Amino acid sequence: MVFPTIRRMHERLQPIDQLTIDWRAVGRGAESELAIRVLSAHEPLIDATKSRDLHDLVGKLRLAIGDDRALWAPAVVQAMLRSASVHPLIPRSILQAILPGLVTVARRLSWGSGGEWVDGGAFFSDLITTTWEVIIEWSGQDRPYALLDLLSAIRCRMRRQIVGGRMTKERPSTPDVEQRATSSSWTGLTDLDVLARAIQEFSGTELDPTDAAVLYGHRVLGFSMTELARMTGRSKRFLSDRRRRAEEFLCA
C-alpha cells in the first residue's frame, strides 16, 4: 500500500525525474561541447567559467546561485538568455539551471491546487511547458535580472491559469489588481510588470525597479529573503535594505 502523501510526492517528482534523465543524455557529449564553445565565443562570462560542456556549466550554476561569493551566477544566466539563439541546446540548459526555482514556484502555487490539473505532476508538466515558452520568447533579450524575471513571469502566467480556472467555476470577489492580472490586456506581463502598473495607476508614484522586485518577490510572491538571495545572487542584507527602502517609499 502506498500512503497518499508519498503517492502525491511521487506524482509531483515524475516530471522532474524525467527532466533529469533527459538532461543526462543531452547535457553531455559532442553536441553539448560544441554548444559551450559557441556560447563562450559570444559571451566572455561563459568562457570564464571554464566549463567542459553545458552539463558542467549547469552544475556550476546550480551550486553557485544564491552564494554571496558567486555573484557571477545571475550574470551567467543573463548571458545565456541573451545568446540563447546561438545553439538549440542553450534554452534547454537554462531550463535545467533554473529547475530548483521552478520547484519553489510550484510550491508557492500549492502545486496547482484549486486549478484544473488532476495532480501536482500534471501541474508541474504545464509549468515546464510555460517555462520553455518564456525562455524561447525572451531569447536574445538582455535582462539584468534574468533569473528573477524568468521565475516571476512563469509564476505570473501559471497563477493566471489557476485564477482563470477558479473563475470558470465561480465568480469570487478578488482584489482589483488580481482581476487585472487575469485580463487579456495584462497577459504576457511579469509579476513585477503587474506591480509597476498597479503602483502607477493607484498611487501615481515611481518606484525603483530593483526595490519593487524585492518587495514584490517577498511580500506578494511569498519568497523568503534566503530564496530571493539564492535566485538573484545578492546578499540577504542587500535585499532587506532594498525591501525596507521600497516600503518606506510607499508609506511616505
Secondary structure, 3 states (H helix, E strand, C coil): CCCHHHHHHHHHHHHHHHHHHHHHHHCCCHHHHHHHHHHHHHCHHHHHCCCCCHHHHHHHHHHHCCCCCCCHHHHHHHHHHHCHHHCCHHHHHHHHHCHHHHHHHHHHCHHHCCCCCCCHHHHHHHHHHHHHHHHHHHCCCCCCCHHHHHHHHHHHHHHHHHHHHHHHHCCCCCCHHHHHHCCHHHCCCCHHHHHHHHHHHHHCCCCCHHHHHHHHHHHHCCCCHHHHHHHHCCCHHHHHHHHHHHHHHHHC
